[in-house]
Amino acid sequence: MTGGQGPRDWDKELAQIDKLIATGAGQSSPPAAAPSGRAAPAGAARAGAPPVPAGPRPRAVVFTWLRLLLGLAIGVGITQWPYARGCGLLLFGYLGAVGGVIVAGLWSTISSWRTRSGLAHVLSLGLVCWGAILGAREVLPRVGYARTHAAWLCPANPSGPAQPAAPSGSPAAGTHPQGAF
């Protein structure tokens, strides 16, 4: 009871609601007429109804696919990494590039979610997983999780004092390039 009003007559109000339900008010109906007498556009919302979101703009969809294609190109290209990635600065450079693959995947995931592009979203999530797999392949042996052990930093003298240095341009006998499969 605010503002000097008396108690509400709930029976009267419920009777009005029953009358509205019986007449079909509030149910979907044909588009309302515009004030000028013409029919309202198909996308026009009724008074009190929440607005219907518009679909994605074509330009946003194109940029979503461009982001995804860029990320996929990086993800495929990183498999051809031309440098050793066994330890040291080159390892950290490779892990930075793998981080770039993951960021590109997340970027296209967010974009594809906003534009409601299902296929692009699935491919983007696959790109994120691919980056995580590439990173795990290098990180897990260095944190002691894998059977093999690898070092983060390169040893100071990898050939040891007893072995002669290999001639420049040729690998030492019995060694494999770092990062080889």
N, C-alpha and C positions, 0 to 999 in steps of 0.2 A: 504494500500500500504506500505508494509514493505519489507526491504531487497532489494530494487531496482526493485521489480517486478511491472509490469504494472497492469492495472485494469483487473479483472477476466472477462472472457467471460462466463456469466451465461447461455447463450443459449447452448453453447457447453457442459458444465457440466450437465445441465438438460437433454440434448439429451443422454449423456452417461448413466445417471441414468435410463432413459426410456428404453434404450437398455438392461441394466442389469435386469430390471423388466420383460421385454418381454422374455428374455431367461430363467427366473426362478431362477436366482442367488439369494441367500439369503433365499430361501425356504428350507424346510426340504428335505434332500436328503439321499440316502443310506450312510452308514458309509464310510468315506474317507479311501483311501488306505494308509497304513503305508509306510514310506520311503523304507522299504525292499520289498514292493510289496504285502505283506500280508494285509488282511483286518484289520482295527483297531478294538480293543476290543469294545464291545457294550457300555461300560460306557465312552469311550473316547469322549472328547468334541471337537467340531470344533474350529478352531482358532478364537479367539475373542468372543466366547460364554462364558457365566459365568459358572463356575464349578457347577456340580450337587452334592449337599450334599449327603454323604453316609448315609445309614440307621443307626440306633442305634446299638451299639455292643451288642451281647447277654449277656455279663457280666453286662453291665449297666442296662439292663432290669431286670435281676435277682436281682441285688441290689436294684432297684426301688421297686420291690415287697417285698423284705425283709424289707425295710424301712417302707413300707405301713403296712405290717403284724405286725411289732413291734408297730407302732402307733395305729393300731386297737386293739392290745392286751392291750395297756395302756388305751385306751379309754373305752374298755369294763371293764377292771379291776378296773378302778376308781369308777365305780358304786358300788363296794363292799368295799369302803373305810372303814377300821375297826375302825377309831378313831372318836371321837366327833369333829364336825366342827362348833360348834355354835359361838365361839368367841375366841379371843386371839391367842396364838401361833399355836394351832392346826388348826384354821381357815386359818391362813397364810400359813401353811404347805399344806393344801388342795388346796388353791388357787395357790400355787407354782406347785403342781402336775397337776392342770388343765392347767396352763401355759405350762407345759411339753407336755400335750396332743396337745395343739395348735401348739407348736413348732414342734412336730413330724408330725403333719398334714401338716404344711407349708413345712417342709423338704421333705416329700414324694410328695407334690404337685409340687415343683420345679423339683424334680427328674423325676416325671412322665411326666412333660411338656417337659423336655429335651429329653426323650426317646420316646416321642409321644405315650405313653400308655394311651389310652382314658379311659378305665375302671378304671385303677389305679388312674387317675387324678380325675375322678368323686368321687371315694371313698375317696381320700385324701381331697377333698373339703368338703365332708360330715364329715370327721373327724375334720376339722377345725371348721365347724359349730357346731358340737357336743361339742367341747371344749368351744366354745363361749356360748352355752346354759348352760353348767354346771357352767361356771363362772358367767354368768348373774343371775343365780338362787341364788347364794350366795351374789353377790354384790348389786343387785338392792334393796333388803330390807334394806340394810345398807346405801344407799345413799338417801333414802326417795322416791324412785320411786314406790315401791310396797305398797299395802294396809297395810301389816304387817311391823313392824319396828324391826330391829335387831341391836345389837351393834357390833362394831368391836372388842372392848376389853371387857373382862369379868369384872363384878363388883368385887370389893374387897372382899365382904362377901356375896356370893350369897344366903345363907340361912337366913340372917337377924339376929338381936340380939335376937328376941323374940322366935325363933324356935330352938328347941334342935337339935344338930347335929345328923345325921343318923348314925347308927352303920356302921363300915367299912365293905364293901363287899355287902351292900344292898342299893338300891336307896331310897331316901327320899320319903315319901308317897305323891302321887299326882304329881310327877315330871316325865317328859319324857326325854329320852336321847337326848342330843343336836344333832342336825343334822338329827333327825329322820324325816321320810316323813310324 
